Amino acid sequence: MYVSSQELASRFSLKLDFGYFPLTTLRYPLIGIIFYILTIVLFKPNQKDVNTISTTSQADVKKTTTLNNNKTITPGGENDNSTKTNSKNNANKNTNAVTNKKDESIKTCKELSTSDTLMFFHNAILCIFSLLCFVNTAPIAKRLWNNGWETAVCQQWSLEYSNVYGFWSYLFYLSKFYEFVDTWIVMFKGRKPIFLQTFHHVGAVVGMWLCLASKSTGGYIFVVENSFIHTIMYFYYAVSILGYKPKFKYIITVLQMVQFVVGNSIAVLQICIYRSCMTWEDKATILYHIIYTTILLVLFRKFYKDAYKKKNV
């Protein structure tokens, strides 16, 4: 017998609203997450095949180099002059390689393939959307905070879900499904998605679904902060596809970790100070995000150490 999400919430006396926003009943995040995980399990690249291709390519390069080095050269002949010319060319290539390595962060716009074009528009869309989300929600958060934190938490925040803030929060929830494309792009490139990315996307869907269902008074911590970070992050991804490599990539990871620390600090303070006027469902939503982002903080810290610290050694 089918039981709707609203009926299920009523049976357990939960104050959750699934009727105001479309696609927020329990089956939609469940179906989306199951589909996402299945695509990773069924279509992730076989690492053995990737390694085989890489090994074969390296072997071909070595073979070609060996054949070139074993050519018979007649002293003083035509091949001798050719060798001198090749030596000069190789020296020039080495010099250019060093120069290019120094200036690897300064690249001109490259010619894009069809897949590059699609990836560019994907990142550009998410960058623009994240910026619009931040621009439309940050002033609301500032206005409510100016009225006093207690007034905002105990009286105003839950009401904002029926206004502009709720509209952009709902779009932000939907965008978490679209962000699954990030993982599919990684697999399309022949790489296995790391656990951090999979956990991040699954947890974000659950988190934003809880914010909308409970009309969480702490939702601004996740929507405003996260949309700001994503604006910077997807901007970097977009310009990288064009051939430019800004030097602030590591700063994005740092900002993400700062976001978790600041957000968790505000969330803990809010529960401790204003728990008497917060619903149980609201507090549960915020506690979920505290646990979720704490795990993310550990994973991002490990990622930062592996990706950036080793390069500087």
C-alpha positions in Angstrom: 0.0 0.0 0.0 1.4 3.4 -1.1 1.9 5.9 1.7 2.6 9.5 0.8 5.4 11.5 2.4 2.9 13.8 4.1 1.0 10.8 5.5 4.2 9.3 6.7 5.2 12.5 8.4 1.8 12.7 10.1 2.1 9.2 11.4 5.3 10.1 13.2 4.1 13.5 14.2 6.7 15.3 12.1 6.3 18.9 11.2 7.4 18.6 7.6 5.8 20.3 4.6 6.0 18.5 1.2 3.2 20.3 -0.5 4.5 23.8 -0.9 7.4 23.0 -3.3 7.1 20.6 -6.2 9.4 17.5 -6.3 10.1 17.6 -2.6 8.3 14.5 -1.5 10.6 11.7 -0.2 10.6 9.7 -3.4 12.2 12.4 -5.5 15.5 12.7 -3.6 15.6 8.9 -3.1 15.1 8.2 -6.8 17.7 10.9 -7.7 20.3 9.5 -5.3 19.7 5.9 -6.3 20.0 6.8 -10.0 23.2 8.8 -9.4 24.9 5.9 -7.5 23.8 3.3 -10.1 25.4 5.4 -12.9 28.7 5.4 -10.9 28.6 1.7 -10.2 27.6 0.7 -13.7 29.5 3.2 -15.9 32.6 4.1 -14.0 35.8 3.5 -16.1 37.7 0.3 -15.5 41.0 1.4 -14.0 42.8 -1.6 -15.5 41.8 -0.6 -19.0 42.9 3.0 -18.3 46.3 1.8 -17.0 46.7 -0.5 -20.0 46.1 2.3 -22.5 48.6 4.5 -20.6 51.2 1.7 -20.4 50.8 1.0 -24.2 51.2 4.7 -25.0 54.4 4.9 -23.0 55.8 1.8 -24.6 55.1 3.2 -28.1 57.0 6.4 -27.1 60.0 4.4 -25.8 60.0 2.2 -28.9 60.0 5.2 -31.2 62.8 6.9 -29.2 64.9 3.7 -29.4 64.5 3.4 -33.1 65.5 7.0 -33.6 68.6 6.6 -31.5 69.7 3.4 -33.3 69.8 4.9 -36.8 73.1 4.5 -38.6 74.8 7.8 -39.1 77.7 8.3 -41.6 80.3 10.7 -40.2 80.5 13.8 -42.4 77.6 12.7 -44.5 74.1 14.0 -44.9 72.8 12.3 -41.8 75.6 13.9 -39.8 74.3 17.4 -40.7 70.8 16.2 -40.0 71.9 15.1 -36.5 73.4 18.5 -35.8 70.2 20.2 -36.9 68.1 17.9 -34.7 70.4 18.6 -31.7 69.8 22.3 -32.1 66.1 21.7 -32.5 66.0 19.6 -29.4 67.9 22.2 -27.5 65.4 24.8 -28.6 62.5 22.6 -27.6 64.0 22.1 -24.1 64.4 25.8 -23.7 60.8 26.4 -24.8 59.6 23.7 -22.4 61.3 25.4 -19.5 59.8 28.7 -20.5 56.3 27.2 -20.9 56.6 25.5 -17.5 57.3 28.8 -15.9 54.3 30.4 -17.7 51.9 27.5 -17.5 49.4 29.6 -15.6 49.2 32.1 -18.5 47.7 30.4 -21.5 45.8 31.7 -24.5 42.3 30.5 -25.3 42.5 27.1 -27.0 40.2 25.7 -29.7 37.4 23.8 -28.0 36.2 20.3 -29.0 32.5 19.5 -28.8 32.9 17.9 -25.3 34.9 20.9 -24.1 32.2 23.3 -25.3 29.5 21.3 -23.5 31.6 21.2 -20.3 32.3 25.0 -20.5 28.6 25.8 -20.8 27.8 23.4 -17.9 30.2 25.2 -15.6 29.2 28.6 -16.9 25.5 27.9 -16.2 26.3 26.7 -12.6 28.6 29.8 -12.1 25.9 32.2 -13.2 23.1 30.4 -11.3 25.2 30.3 -8.1 25.9 34.1 -8.4 22.2 34.9 -8.9 21.3 32.7 -5.9 23.8 34.5 -3.7 22.8 37.9 -4.9 19.1 37.2 -4.2 19.5 35.5 -0.8 22.4 37.3 0.9 20.5 40.6 1.2 17.6 38.8 2.8 19.9 37.2 5.4 21.4 40.6 6.1 18.0 42.2 6.5 16.8 39.6 9.0 20.0 39.7 10.9 19.7 43.5 11.2 16.3 42.8 12.9 18.1 40.7 15.5 19.2 37.1 15.5 16.5 36.0 17.9 13.7 37.7 16.0 15.0 36.1 12.8 15.2 32.6 14.2 12.1 32.6 16.3 9.7 34.5 14.1 10.9 35.4 10.5 13.1 32.8 8.8 10.4 30.1 8.4 8.1 32.7 6.8 10.7 33.6 4.2 10.2 30.2 2.5 6.9 31.5 1.0 8.7 34.5 -0.5 11.8 35.2 -2.6 14.2 33.3 -0.3 12.1 30.2 -0.6 12.0 30.4 -4.4 15.8 30.6 -4.7 16.3 27.9 -2.0 14.0 25.6 -4.1 16.0 26.3 -7.2 19.2 25.6 -5.2 17.7 22.3 -4.2 17.0 21.4 -7.8 20.6 22.4 -8.8 21.9 19.7 -6.5 20.5 17.1 -8.9 22.0 18.9 -11.9 25.4 18.9 -10.2 25.5 15.1 -10.6 26.8 16.0 -14.1 30.1 17.0 -12.4 30.7 13.3 -11.7 29.5 12.1 -15.1 32.0 14.5 -16.7 34.8 12.9 -14.6 33.7 9.4 -15.8 33.4 10.7 -19.4 37.1 11.7 -19.2 38.0 8.2 -18.2 38.6 8.8 -14.5 36.9 7.2 -11.5 35.1 9.7 -9.2 36.6 10.0 -5.8 34.6 9.2 -2.6 34.7 12.9 -1.6 32.8 13.9 -4.8 30.1 11.2 -4.5 29.5 11.8 -0.8 29.4 15.6 -1.4 26.7 15.4 -4.0 24.5 12.8 -2.2 24.7 14.7 1.1 23.9 18.0 -0.6 20.6 16.7 -2.1 19.5 15.3 1.3 20.5 18.5 3.1 18.6 20.9 0.8 15.6 18.6 0.8 15.5 18.7 4.6 15.9 22.5 4.6 12.8 22.9 2.4 10.7 20.2 4.1 11.4 21.6 7.6 11.6 25.2 6.5 14.8 25.3 8.5 15.8 28.5 10.2 19.4 27.6 9.5 19.0 27.1 5.8 20.6 30.5 5.1 23.9 29.1 6.4 24.0 26.5 3.6 22.3 28.5 0.8 24.1 31.8 1.1 27.6 30.4 1.9 27.5 27.6 -0.6 26.2 29.6 -3.5 29.1 32.1 -2.9 31.7 29.4 -2.9 30.2 27.7 -6.0 30.3 30.9 -7.9 34.1 31.1 -7.5 34.5 27.3 -8.0 32.5 27.0 -11.3 34.1 30.2 -12.6 37.5 28.5 -12.2 36.3 25.3 -13.9 34.9 27.3 -16.8 38.0 29.4 -17.6 40.2 26.3 -17.1 38.4 24.7 -20.1 39.2 27.7 -22.2 42.9 27.1 -21.5 43.5 29.5 -18.7 44.9 28.2 -15.4 44.4 30.8 -12.6 46.7 30.2 -9.6 43.9 30.4 -7.0 42.7 26.8 -7.4 44.0 25.8 -3.9 42.2 28.8 -2.4 38.9 27.3 -3.5 39.5 24.3 -1.4 40.6 26.5 1.5 37.4 28.6 1.2 35.3 25.4 1.2 36.9 24.3 4.5 36.4 27.8 6.0 32.8 27.6 4.9 32.3 24.4 6.9 34.0 25.8 10.0 32.1 29.1 10.0 28.8 27.5 9.1 29.1 24.8 11.8 30.0 27.5 14.4 26.9 29.6 13.6 24.7 26.5 13.5 25.9 25.2 17.0 25.5 28.7 18.5 22.0 29.0 17.0 20.8 25.7 18.5 22.4 26.3 21.9 21.0 29.9 22.2 17.6 29.6 20.5 16.7 25.9 20.8 13.5 26.8 22.8 11.9 28.5 19.9 13.1 26.0 17.2 11.1 22.9 16.2 12.6 19.5 16.6 12.6 19.0 12.8 14.5 22.3 12.4 17.2 21.3 14.9 17.5 17.8 13.3 18.1 19.4 9.9 20.8 21.7 11.3 22.4 18.7 13.2 22.4 16.7 10.0 24.3 19.5 8.3 26.8 19.8 11.1 27.6 16.1 10.9 27.7 16.1 7.1 29.9 19.2 6.8 32.2 17.9 9.5 32.8 14.8 7.5 33.4 16.9 4.4 35.9 19.0 6.3 37.9 15.9 7.1 37.7 14.7 3.5 38.6 18.1 2.0 41.5 18.5 4.4 42.9 15.1 3.2 42.3 16.2 -0.4 44.1 19.4 0.1 47.1 17.7 1.7 47.3 15.1 -1.1 46.7 17.6 -4.0 48.7 20.6 -2.9 51.1 19.9 -0.1 52.9 17.1 -2.0 53.4 19.4 -5.0 55.2 22.0 -2.9 57.6 19.4 -1.4 
